[in-house]
Amino acid sequence: MTASKDRFILGMLPVISILAEIVKSFFEESKVMALKNYLCLALVLYLTIRYFKYCIKVNLSIYLLGLYLLVCLIFQNGNLETFNTWIAVFESKWLFPLGFILVFNLDQLKPINKGVLLTGLLFAIFLLIFLAFNIGENQYGGVGGFTVGSFKFTRIYTGSYVIMCLPLLFLTVSGKWMKKLLPVLGLIIFIILVMSTRRTSILLVIIGMAVFALSFLKLLPSYLPKVIVFLCLVAVCFPLYKDILLDQLNKRSHVFIEQKGFDLESETRYEETLAVWNERLRHYDLKVIFFGNHLFDSIGNYDQGIHRERPLHLDINVILHGSGLIGLVIFIFFFAEVLVLFLKIGFQPETTTDRIIWSTFLTFYLAMLFLIFSGGMTTVTHNMIGSIILGATLGLMSSQRKLTDNQNNPKILKPFSFDWPKRAT
């Protein structure tokens, strides 16, 4: 199998994931999610084994974290559900090194972008269908309103990630109609995110907008009319989604009123954080402090069970609670290793294309950092997109920097460079 087919597999993984979520929305008792997890894991393991000696040079910590958490589950006598959660986490996280290895020019980015675009189209089309036919439950209770099948809470982040990818998609799409499709797709998904009233999903988009605004600061005046047109279109479409949005805001307002001005979700996450850190850092058993307990099985197993059926939400708390200080250190080291690689490459964007690639990397890196304090590591589709794009943009910057350095001084061997796999060229 050639590297081009490997890139096709990489691009199709989020498509497979979102298709499974769509099927689950129609058939709740279906085992499609478990089948999807095993299929995607098999494909990810195949690609990882195929390029393993190169992948570990890119990011060793993500493999150490995966194996360490697997060992924790084995020694903690984890059940089938916890092992399935482990699969859901690492079938997406292990895509970062593969994205770096397999993508080092824009032609090789095309199958990845096609996968993201198809994922975005499926997301937009089926969420509109779910809304139109009231399929699924409202995430904030009640009948009707924002009914989006199985796309609740963190699964909505898929839409945010697709919007964050739009500038990168413009680099590889061809044809007048395709270039017109992207803004329309972005508009539809943005309105869906507004209707969801999920603050995190909107904040992710704002993070991306801020990064691109700072990167293209000198060009902002020329882009301002387009931003105004986009906002006008959002306003013009308001009658179409007014009822759903007002209904969602009404359901959310009850939360504020009941808590006398405090958001229950935010307050509970604060309580959860205090409880987990106190329990782990002050535990009488050193084994629990360093290795944790109840990995991916936190319901009733933290803060003396006072939160009942509510699991831990923050990723950083899930890791500390389930795998102790050792797991937390490896988890943090993953992000540090990515940042060090980025700084070591030292990419200096010069052209518009360079700036889009550079800005997209920073957008996804900051978004993934933000989410470890918000939650979402066990949701697959958006994490697949994030990991692939993070690796692919970093790979593009690395190859471009290496090419520039070789042209300026072919005898210099840069510290970040290594022999590329022959099958990926």
JOZIVEN-V252520 format. One record per pair of residues at least 4 apart in sequence whose C-alpha atoms are under 6 Angstrom apart, sorted by the first residue. I is the first residue (numbers start at 1). GAP is how many residues later the second one is. If there is no record, write none. Layout:
I_GAP ; I_GAP
//
This chain:
3_420 ; 3_421 ; 8_103 ; 11_100 ; 11_101 ; 11_104 ; 12_103 ; 14_367 ; 14_370 ; 15_104 ; 17_364 ; 20_12 ; 20_13 ; 24_4 ; 25_124 ; 25_125 ; 32_4 ; 36_4 ; 37_4 ; 41_4 ; 41_50 ; 44_4 ; 45_4 ; 48_4 ; 55_42 ; 56_4 ; 58_39 ; 61_4 ; 61_273 ; 62_272 ; 64_4 ; 65_265 ; 72_4 ; 73_5 ; 78_4 ; 82_214 ; 87_4 ; 88_290 ; 88_292 ; 89_289 ; 90_4 ; 92_291 ; 92_292 ; 93_294 ; 95_292 ; 95_293 ; 96_291 ; 96_292 ; 96_295 ; 97_294 ; 98_4 ; 99_4 ; 99_289 ; 99_292 ; 99_293 ; 100_291 ; 100_292 ; 100_295 ; 102_322 ; 103_5 ; 103_6 ; 103_289 ; 103_292 ; 104_291 ; 104_292 ; 104_295 ; 105_291 ; 110_62 ; 113_56 ; 120_42 ; 121_4 ; 122_4 ; 123_4 ; 124_65 ; 127_21 ; 130_4 ; 130_5 ; 130_18 ; 130_19 ; 131_16 ; 131_17 ; 134_10 ; 134_13 ; 135_12 ; 135_14 ; 136_11 ; 136_12 ; 136_13 ; 137_10 ; 138_8 ; 138_9 ; 145_99 ; 151_4 ; 151_5 ; 154_222 ; 157_44 ; 158_224 ; 159_30 ; 160_41 ; 160_45 ; 163_23 ; 164_44 ; 186_4 ; 195_50 ; 208_155 ; 209_4 ; 212_4 ; 212_147 ; 213_4 ; 220_4 ; 238_4 ; 249_4 ; 256_5 ; 256_6 ; 256_7 ; 264_4 ; 268_4 ; 275_28 ; 277_4 ; 278_4 ; 279_4 ; 280_9 ; 281_8 ; 287_4 ; 288_4 ; 289_35 ; 290_34 ; 290_35 ; 290_36 ; 291_32 ; 291_33 ; 292_29 ; 292_30 ; 292_31 ; 292_32 ; 293_29 ; 294_28 ; 295_27 ; 298_13 ; 299_10 ; 299_11 ; 299_12 ; 300_5 ; 300_8 ; 301_4 ; 313_62 ; 314_59 ; 314_60 ; 314_61 ; 315_57 ; 315_60 ; 316_56 ; 317_4 ; 318_4 ; 319_4 ; 319_9 ; 320_4 ; 320_8 ; 323_4 ; 333_4 ; 340_4 ; 345_53 ; 349_5 ; 349_6 ; 350_4 ; 355_4 ; 356_4 ; 357_36 ; 359_4 ; 361_29 ; 361_32 ; 362_4 ; 364_4 ; 371_4 ; 383_4 ; 386_4 ; 388_4 ; 389_4 ; 405_4 ; 406_4
//
